[in-house]
């Protein structure tokens, strides 16, 4: 049994912290009714482990942005490179769009669509991506009724821009040269 704070065994302190966290979660106002029916996951999923790619895998990235983006190690290396150039907004937008497509709840989809729009699309957004007026206009119209494909055109434009501009710079960088040594 737990007595006095100084005498609390380590497991008793841990249990008290767990209870405090769970009470805090219960006291928060849910964003939607959906939050009330989704069970709390006590063990969050672990991110996929990244292993260093083989030389052949890394060499394929020179010719395929998709292979680079779908390899955890490649994605992390590419992101580090872009951050070093202060030009990671295109990749962050592409990743946000990929995450957006996985959302099933219409309420959460609308919330995420608004967040992506405000962060990347709207004029003078904090991480505004460089898309033409036509693409921006279509994307804004798609957001009236958000769907999984709301950002598809903008995401394709940004993918093409990364393929044409960012990927060649990455392949010439020290980040990439270290991988293919």
C-alpha positions in Angstrom: 0.0 0.0 0.0 1.2 3.5 -0.8 2.1 5.7 2.2 3.6 9.2 2.3 5.3 10.7 -0.8 8.8 10.0 0.4 8.1 6.3 1.0 6.3 5.7 -2.3 7.7 2.8 -4.2 8.7 3.5 -7.8 5.8 1.5 -9.2 3.3 3.4 -7.0 4.6 6.7 -8.3 4.3 5.5 -11.9 0.7 4.3 -11.3 -0.2 7.7 -9.8 1.3 9.5 -12.9 -0.8 7.2 -15.2 -4.0 8.0 -13.3 -3.2 11.7 -13.4 -2.7 11.5 -17.2 -5.9 9.5 -17.8 -7.9 11.9 -15.6 -6.5 14.8 -17.6 -7.6 13.1 -20.8 -11.1 12.4 -19.5 -11.5 16.0 -18.3 -10.7 17.4 -21.8 -13.6 18.4 -23.9 -13.7 16.0 -26.9 -13.5 17.6 -30.4 -16.3 15.5 -31.6 -18.6 12.7 -30.7 -16.3 10.3 -32.6 -13.7 10.9 -29.8 -16.1 9.4 -27.3 -16.3 6.1 -29.1 -12.7 5.6 -30.1 -11.0 3.7 -27.3 -7.8 5.2 -25.8 -4.8 3.3 -27.0 -2.4 2.9 -24.1 0.5 1.7 -26.2 1.1 4.0 -29.2 2.4 2.4 -32.4 6.1 2.4 -32.7 7.4 4.1 -35.9 8.8 1.8 -38.5 12.5 1.1 -38.0 14.8 2.6 -40.5 17.6 0.5 -41.8 20.4 1.8 -44.0 19.5 1.0 -47.6 21.6 -1.2 -49.8 23.8 0.6 -52.3 21.4 -0.5 -55.1 18.4 0.9 -53.2 20.2 4.2 -52.7 21.3 4.4 -56.3 17.7 3.9 -57.5 16.7 7.1 -55.7 18.7 9.1 -58.3 16.0 8.2 -60.8 12.9 7.7 -58.7 11.6 10.2 -56.2 8.8 7.8 -55.3 11.3 5.1 -54.3 13.1 7.7 -52.1 9.9 8.9 -50.5 8.7 5.4 -49.7 11.9 4.4 -48.0 12.0 5.5 -44.4 15.8 6.0 -44.4 15.6 7.8 -47.8 12.8 10.0 -46.6 14.7 11.0 -43.4 17.9 11.7 -45.4 16.0 13.8 -48.0 14.2 15.7 -45.2 17.5 16.4 -43.4 19.0 17.7 -46.7 16.0 20.0 -47.4 16.1 21.3 -43.8 19.8 22.2 -44.3 18.7 24.3 -47.3 15.7 25.8 -45.5 13.4 24.3 -48.2 11.5 21.5 -46.5 8.0 23.0 -47.0 7.3 21.0 -50.2 8.2 17.7 -48.6 6.3 18.6 -45.4 3.2 19.4 -47.6 3.6 16.1 -49.5 3.8 14.2 -46.2 0.8 16.0 -44.8 -1.2 15.1 -47.9 -0.2 11.4 -47.5 -1.3 11.5 -43.9 -4.5 13.3 -44.8 -5.5 10.5 -47.3 -5.4 8.0 -44.4 -8.1 9.8 -42.3 -11.4 8.0 -42.2 -13.5 10.4 -40.0 -15.2 13.2 -42.0 -14.9 15.5 -39.0 -11.1 14.9 -38.6 -10.7 15.1 -42.4 -12.3 18.6 -42.4 -10.1 19.7 -39.5 -6.9 18.4 -41.2 -7.9 19.9 -44.5 -8.2 23.3 -42.9 -4.9 22.9 -41.1 -3.1 21.9 -44.4 -4.7 24.8 -46.2 -3.7 27.3 -43.5 -0.2 26.0 -43.2 0.7 25.4 -46.8 -1.8 26.8 -49.4 -3.3 30.1 -48.4 -1.4 33.3 -49.4 1.3 34.1 -46.9 0.9 30.8 -45.1 3.8 30.0 -42.7 5.1 27.2 -45.0 3.5 28.3 -48.3 4.2 26.0 -51.2 4.8 27.4 -54.7 1.8 26.4 -56.7 0.1 28.2 -59.6 -3.2 30.1 -59.2 -5.1 27.5 -61.1 -4.0 24.7 -58.8 -4.6 26.8 -55.7 -8.1 27.7 -57.0 -9.0 24.1 -57.7 -7.7 23.0 -54.3 -9.8 25.7 -52.5 -12.9 24.5 -54.4 -12.2 20.9 -53.4 -12.1 22.0 -49.7 -15.7 23.0 -49.7 -16.5 19.3 -49.3 -13.2 17.7 -48.2 -12.5 14.2 -49.6 -9.4 12.0 -49.8 -8.6 13.6 -53.2 -9.0 17.3 -52.2 -5.2 17.9 -52.4 -4.3 15.6 -55.2 -3.7 18.2 -57.8 -1.6 20.4 -55.5 0.3 17.3 -54.3 1.1 16.2 -57.8 2.4 19.7 -58.7 4.7 19.7 -55.6 5.8 16.2 -56.4 6.8 17.3 -59.9 8.6 20.3 -58.4 10.6 18.1 -56.0 11.4 15.7 -58.8 12.6 18.4 -61.1 14.4 20.6 -58.5 14.9 19.1 -55.1 15.9 15.5 -56.1 18.7 16.6 -58.4 20.1 18.9 -55.7 19.9 16.0 -53.1 21.7 13.6 -55.4 24.6 16.1 -55.8 24.7 16.7 -52.0 27.1 15.3 -49.4 24.0 13.7 -47.7 23.5 11.4 -50.7 27.2 10.9 -51.5 27.7 9.5 -47.9 24.9 7.0 -48.6 26.4 5.7 -51.8 30.0 5.4 -50.6 
